[in-house]
């Protein structure tokens, strides 16, 4: 049973090894502007998916670099 579960997990990882691009914007309005520049996307809760899910635009709230400290 455990071997079968491990093989299933490996197959799932292989599926997700495709090239993807992730764009992280500072706020939702900037994310929408980036997505508009890339192309037509589909809005989801917290992100915008473009090019059949190969490109994702998401956002944070606040200054991202200041949150590193």
N, CA, C and O atoms as a MOPAC input file, in Angstrom:
PM7 MOZYME 1SCF
protein

 N      0.83000 1    -1.20000 1     0.00000 1
 C      0.00000 1     0.00000 1     0.00000 1
 C      0.87200 1     1.26100 1     0.00000 1
 O      0.60700 1     2.19500 1    -0.75700 1
 N      1.89300 1     1.29300 1     0.83000 1
 C      2.72400 1     2.48700 1     0.91600 1
 C      3.50500 1     2.70300 1    -0.38400 1
 O      3.66300 1     3.84100 1    -0.82700 1
 N      3.99200 1     1.62000 1    -0.99700 1
 C      4.70800 1     1.74300 1    -2.26100 1
 C      3.80600 1     2.33000 1    -3.34100 1
 O      4.23600 1     3.19600 1    -4.10300 1
 N      2.57400 1     1.87200 1    -3.41200 1
 C      1.62900 1     2.39800 1    -4.39000 1
 C      1.37100 1     3.88300 1    -4.13800 1
 O      1.29700 1     4.66200 1    -5.08900 1
 N      1.23400 1     4.28800 1    -2.87500 1
 C      1.01800 1     5.70400 1    -2.55100 1
 C      2.22300 1     6.53700 1    -2.95100 1
 O      2.06900 1     7.65000 1    -3.45500 1
 N      3.43100 1     6.00700 1    -2.73100 1
 C      4.64400 1     6.73900 1    -3.10700 1
 C      4.74500 1     6.89700 1    -4.62000 1
 O      5.14200 1     7.95500 1    -5.10800 1
 N      4.38700 1     5.85000 1    -5.36600 1
 C      4.41200 1     5.94700 1    -6.82200 1
 C      3.39500 1     6.96600 1    -7.32700 1
 O      3.67100 1     7.70700 1    -8.27000 1
 N      2.22100 1     7.00300 1    -6.69900 1
 C      1.21100 1     7.98500 1    -7.06700 1
 C      1.73300 1     9.39700 1    -6.80600 1
 O      1.53000 1    10.29200 1    -7.62600 1
 N      2.40100 1     9.60300 1    -5.67600 1
 C      2.96300 1    10.91800 1    -5.34900 1
 C      4.02100 1    11.31800 1    -6.36700 1
 O      4.08400 1    12.48300 1    -6.76100 1
 N      4.85000 1    10.38000 1    -6.79900 1
 C      5.86900 1    10.68800 1    -7.79900 1
 C      5.24300 1    11.07700 1    -9.13000 1
 O      5.74400 1    11.97500 1    -9.80500 1
 N      4.16200 1    10.42000 1    -9.51700 1
 C      3.47400 1    10.78800 1   -10.75100 1
 C      2.90600 1    12.19100 1   -10.65300 1
 O      2.95900 1    12.94900 1   -11.62200 1
 N      2.36200 1    12.54900 1    -9.49000 1
 C      1.82500 1    13.89900 1    -9.31300 1
 C      2.93600 1    14.93000 1    -9.41900 1
 O      2.74200 1    15.98700 1   -10.01900 1
 N      4.09900 1    14.63700 1    -8.84200 1
 C      5.22400 1    15.57200 1    -8.91600 1
 C      5.65700 1    15.75100 1   -10.36900 1
 O      5.93700 1    16.87000 1   -10.79900 1
 N      5.71300 1    14.67200 1   -11.11300 1
 C      6.11500 1    14.74400 1   -12.51700 1
 C      5.17000 1    15.63600 1   -13.31800 1
 O      5.60700 1    16.39000 1   -14.18700 1
 N      3.89300 1    15.54700 1   -13.02800 1
 C      2.91900 1    16.39800 1   -13.71200 1
 C      3.19500 1    17.86800 1   -13.42300 1
 O      3.07800 1    18.70300 1   -14.32000 1
 N      3.55700 1    18.19400 1   -12.19800 1
 C      3.75700 1    19.58400 1   -11.81400 1
 C      5.15000 1    20.10500 1   -12.15600 1
 O      5.46900 1    21.24600 1   -11.82300 1
 N      5.98300 1    19.30400 1   -12.80700 1
 C      7.32100 1    19.74700 1   -13.16000 1
 C      7.35200 1    20.57700 1   -14.43600 1
 O      8.43200 1    20.92000 1   -14.91700 1
 N      6.21300 1    20.90000 1   -14.98000 1
 C      6.18900 1    21.73100 1   -16.17100 1
 C      6.64800 1    23.14200 1   -15.81200 1
 O      6.59500 1    23.54800 1   -14.65100 1
 N      7.09600 1    23.87800 1   -16.81500 1
 C      7.57100 1    25.24100 1   -16.56400 1
 C      6.39100 1    26.15300 1   -16.28300 1
 O      5.42000 1    26.19900 1   -17.03800 1
 N      6.49800 1    26.86300 1   -15.19800 1
 C      5.46200 1    27.82700 1   -14.82500 1
 C      6.15000 1    29.13500 1   -14.46900 1
 O      7.32200 1    29.15700 1   -14.09400 1
 N      5.41300 1    30.20700 1   -14.59200 1
 C      5.90500 1    31.52300 1   -14.18700 1
 C      4.96900 1    32.07000 1   -13.12500 1
 O      3.74800 1    32.02000 1   -13.27000 1
 N      5.54800 1    32.58600 1   -12.07000 1
 C      4.78900 1    33.18700 1   -10.98600 1
 C      5.18300 1    34.64600 1   -10.86100 1
 O      6.35800 1    34.97100 1   -10.69300 1
 N      4.19700 1    35.51800 1   -10.94400 1
 C      4.40700 1    36.95200 1   -10.77300 1
 C      3.75200 1    37.35400 1    -9.46100 1
 O      2.56800 1    37.08800 1    -9.25600 1
 N      4.50300 1    37.99000 1    -8.57100 1
 C      3.96000 1    38.42400 1    -7.28000 1
 C      3.94200 1    39.94600 1    -7.26900 1
 O      4.98600 1    40.59200 1    -7.35900 1
 N      2.75700 1    40.50500 1    -7.16000 1
 C      2.58400 1    41.95600 1    -7.14200 1
 C      2.36500 1    42.43100 1    -5.70800 1
 O      2.04000 1    41.64600 1    -4.81700 1
 N      2.54900 1    43.71500 1    -5.51000 1
 C      2.42100 1    44.29500 1    -4.17700 1
 C      0.96400 1    44.49400 1    -3.76500 1
 O      0.64500 1    44.49800 1    -2.57600 1
 N      0.08100 1    44.66000 1    -4.75000 1
 C     -1.33600 1    44.85100 1    -4.44500 1
 C     -2.17900 1    44.35500 1    -5.61600 1
 O     -1.66400 1    44.19200 1    -6.72100 1
 N     -3.45300 1    44.11600 1    -5.38900 1
 C     -4.31200 1    43.55100 1    -6.43700 1
 C     -4.38100 1    44.37600 1    -7.72200 1
 O     -4.43700 1    43.81400 1    -8.81500 1
 N     -4.37700 1    45.69100 1    -7.59900 1
 C     -4.48000 1    46.52300 1    -8.80700 1
 C     -3.24900 1    46.34900 1    -9.70200 1
 O     -3.37500 1    46.32900 1   -10.92700 1
 N     -2.07100 1    46.22200 1    -9.10700 1
 C     -0.86000 1    45.97900 1    -9.88500 1
 C     -0.90300 1    44.59300 1   -10.51900 1
 O     -0.46300 1    44.42300 1   -11.65600 1
 N     -1.42000 1    43.61100 1    -9.80700 1
 C     -1.55200 1    42.25400 1   -10.34700 1
 C     -2.46900 1    42.25000 1   -11.56400 1
 O     -2.18000 1    41.58900 1   -12.56100 1
 N     -3.56500 1    42.98300 1   -11.48200 1
 C     -4.47700 1    43.06300 1   -12.63100 1
 C     -3.79100 1    43.72300 1   -13.82800 1
 O     -3.99400 1    43.30600 1   -14.96900 1
 N     -2.98200 1    44.74900 1   -13.56900 1
 C     -2.26800 1    45.42800 1   -14.65800 1
 C     -1.24500 1    44.48800 1   -15.30000 1
 O     -1.10300 1    44.47300 1   -16.52300 1
 N     -0.54000 1    43.71100 1   -14.49600 1
 C      0.42200 1    42.73900 1   -15.03100 1
 C     -0.30400 1    41.70000 1   -15.86400 1
 O      0.12000 1    41.38300 1   -16.97500 1
 N     -1.39600 1    41.17000 1   -15.33500 1
 C     -2.16400 1    40.14500 1   -16.05100 1
 C     -2.70900 1    40.68100 1   -17.36900 1
 O     -2.70800 1    39.96900 1   -18.37300 1
 N     -3.17000 1    41.91600 1   -17.37700 1
 C     -3.68000 1    42.52900 1   -18.60200 1
 C     -2.56900 1    42.63900 1   -19.64300 1
 O     -2.79600 1    42.43100 1   -20.83400 1
 N     -1.37000 1    42.96900 1   -19.17700 1
 C     -0.23900 1    43.07900 1   -20.09900 1
 C      0.18400 1    41.73900 1   -20.67700 1
 O      0.67000 1    41.67900 1   -21.80700 1
 N      0.00800 1    40.66900 1   -19.92200 1
 C      0.40400 1    39.33900 1   -20.38900 1
 C     -0.63100 1    38.77500 1   -21.34900 1
 O     -0.27700 1    38.21000 1   -22.38400 1
 N     -1.89700 1    38.92300 1   -21.01400 1
 C     -2.94600 1    38.39200 1   -21.88200 1
 C     -4.23300 1    38.17800 1   -21.12100 1
 O     -4.40300 1    38.67300 1   -20.00700 1
 N     -5.13200 1    37.44000 1   -21.72800 1
 C     -6.43600 1    37.17700 1   -21.13200 1
 C     -6.27500 1    36.09800 1   -20.06900 1
 O     -5.67200 1    35.05400 1   -20.31600 1
 N     -6.82300 1    36.36300 1   -18.87900 1
 C     -6.71000 1    35.40000 1   -17.79200 1
 C     -8.04500 1    35.13100 1   -17.13200 1
 O     -9.06200 1    35.74600 1   -17.45100 1
 N     -8.00700 1    34.20400 1   -16.21300 1
 C     -9.20000 1    33.84400 1   -15.46200 1
 C     -8.95700 1    34.17900 1   -13.99700 1
 O     -7.95800 1    33.76000 1   -13.41300 1
 N     -9.88000 1    34.93800 1   -13.41000 1
 C     -9.74100 1    35.35900 1   -12.02000 1
 C    -10.17300 1    34.26200 1   -11.05500 1
 O    -11.21300 1    33.62700 1   -11.23400 1
 N     -9.35600 1    34.05400 1   -10.03200 1
 C     -9.67200 1    33.14900 1    -8.94300 1
 C     -9.50600 1    33.91500 1    -7.63800 1
 O     -9.10100 1    35.07700 1    -7.65100 1
 N     -9.80800 1    33.29000 1    -6.53500 1
 C     -9.68100 1    33.92500 1    -5.22700 1
 C     -8.20900 1    34.00900 1    -4.83600 1
 O     -7.63900 1    33.02800 1    -4.35800 1
 N     -7.60100 1    35.15100 1    -5.03100 1
 C     -6.21600 1    35.35800 1    -4.63400 1
 C     -5.19800 1    35.27100 1    -5.75500 1
 O     -4.01000 1    35.48800 1    -5.51500 1
 N     -5.62000 1    34.96100 1    -6.96000 1
 C     -4.67600 1    34.91300 1    -8.07400 1
 C     -5.41400 1    34.97600 1    -9.40700 1
 O     -6.63100 1    34.80300 1    -9.48000 1
 N     -4.63600 1    35.22800 1   -10.45600 1
 C     -5.14900 1    35.24300 1   -11.82200 1
 C     -4.34100 1    34.21900 1   -12.61500 1
 O     -3.11100 1    34.25500 1   -12.61000 1
 N     -5.02100 1    33.32300 1   -13.28100 1
 C     -4.37600 1    32.27600 1   -14.06200 1
 C     -4.37200 1    32.66100 1   -15.53000 1
 O     -5.39600 1    33.07700 1   -16.07200 1
 N     -3.21600 1    32.52300 1   -16.17500 1
 C     -3.06000 1    32.87600 1   -17.57900 1
 C     -2.44100 1    31.71100 1   -18.34300 1
 O     -1.73900 1    30.88700 1   -17.75700 1
 N     -2.69300 1    31.64000 1   -19.62300 1
 C     -2.08100 1    30.62900 1   -20.49700 1
 C     -2.26600 1    29.21800 1   -19.95800 1
 O     -1.29300 1    28.48600 1   -19.77800 1
 N     -3.48500 1    28.84500 1   -19.70700 1
 C     -3.84000 1    27.49600 1   -19.22700 1
 C     -3.13800 1    27.13700 1   -17.92400 1
 O     -2.80100 1    25.97400 1   -17.70400 1
 N     -2.91700 1    28.10900 1   -17.07100 1
 C     -2.30800 1    27.84800 1   -15.77600 1
 C     -0.79200 1    27.83900 1   -15.77700 1
 O     -0.18400 1    27.58300 1   -14.73800 1
 N     -0.16300 1    28.11300 1   -16.91500 1
 C      1.29700 1    28.14400 1   -16.96700 1
 C      1.87700 1    29.43400 1   -16.40800 1
 O      3.06800 1    29.50100 1   -16.10400 1
 N      1.05300 1    30.44700 1   -16.27200 1
 C      1.47600 1    31.71000 1   -15.67600 1
 C      0.44000 1    32.10900 1   -14.62600 1
 O     -0.76400 1    32.09600 1   -14.88100 1
 N      0.93000 1    32.45800 1   -13.45900 1
 C      0.07200 1    32.84400 1   -12.33800 1
 C      0.48900 1    34.23200 1   -11.87000 1
 O      1.67600 1    34.50700 1   -11.69200 1
 N     -0.48100 1    35.09100 1   -11.67600 1
 C     -0.23500 1    36.41900 1   -11.09400 1
 C     -0.98800 1    36.46200 1    -9.76900 1
 O     -2.20000 1    36.25100 1    -9.72300 1
 N     -0.26600 1    36.73500 1    -8.70800 1
 C     -0.88600 1    36.83200 1    -7.39000 1
 C     -0.38700 1    38.10300 1    -6.71100 1
 O      0.41800 1    38.83700 1    -7.28400 1
 N     -0.85700 1    38.36500 1    -5.50300 1
 C     -0.50100 1    39.61600 1    -4.84600 1
 C     -0.41000 1    39.43600 1    -3.34100 1
 O     -0.93000 1    38.48500 1    -2.75700 1
 N      0.27400 1    40.39200 1    -2.75000 1
 C      0.38000 1    40.49600 1    -1.29200 1
 C     -0.22100 1    41.84600 1    -0.91300 1
 O     -0.64800 1    42.61200 1    -1.77700 1
 N     -0.24800 1    42.11500 1     0.33500 1
 C     -0.69400 1    43.42900 1     0.79200 1
 C      0.44900 1    44.07000 1     1.56400 1
 O      1.01500 1    43.45800 1     2.47000 1
 N      0.78100 1    45.28400 1     1.21000 1
 C      1.87300 1    45.98600 1     1.87800 1
 C      3.15600 1    45.87600 1     1.08600 1
 O      3.19700 1    45.24700 1     0.02900 1
 N      4.19100 1    46.48500 1     1.59700 1
 C      5.47800 1    46.50800 1     0.91900 1
 C      6.19500 1    45.19300 1     1.16200 1
 O      6.54600 1    44.86700 1     2.29600 1
 N      6.40600 1    44.45000 1     0.10900 1
 C      6.96800 1    43.10600 1     0.21600 1
 C      8.37000 1    43.13100 1     0.79700 1
 O      8.68500 1    42.34100 1     1.68800 1
 N      9.20600 1    44.01400 1     0.31100 1
 C     10.58100 1    44.03500 1     0.78900 1
 C     10.69500 1    44.44500 1     2.24800 1
 O     11.61400 1    44.00200 1     2.93600 1
 N      9.79800 1    45.26900 1     2.73100 1
 C      9.83400 1    45.65900 1     4.14500 1
 C      9.47000 1    44.49000 1     5.04100 1
 O      9.87200 1    44.46700 1     6.20500 1
 N      8.71600 1    43.51000 1     4.53200 1
 C      8.32200 1    42.36700 1     5.34600 1
 C      9.47100 1    41.39200 1     5.56100 1
 O      9.34700 1    40.48200 1     6.38000 1
 N     10.59100 1    41.55400 1     4.84600 1
 C     11.74200 1    40.68900 1     5.04200 1
 C     12.42100 1    40.92400 1     6.39000 1
 O     13.02300 1    40.00800 1     6.95000 1
 N     12.32900 1    42.12100 1     6.89900 1
 C     13.01500 1    42.43300 1     8.16700 1
 C     12.32200 1    41.85200 1     9.35700 1
 O     12.78000 1    42.03100 1    10.48600 1

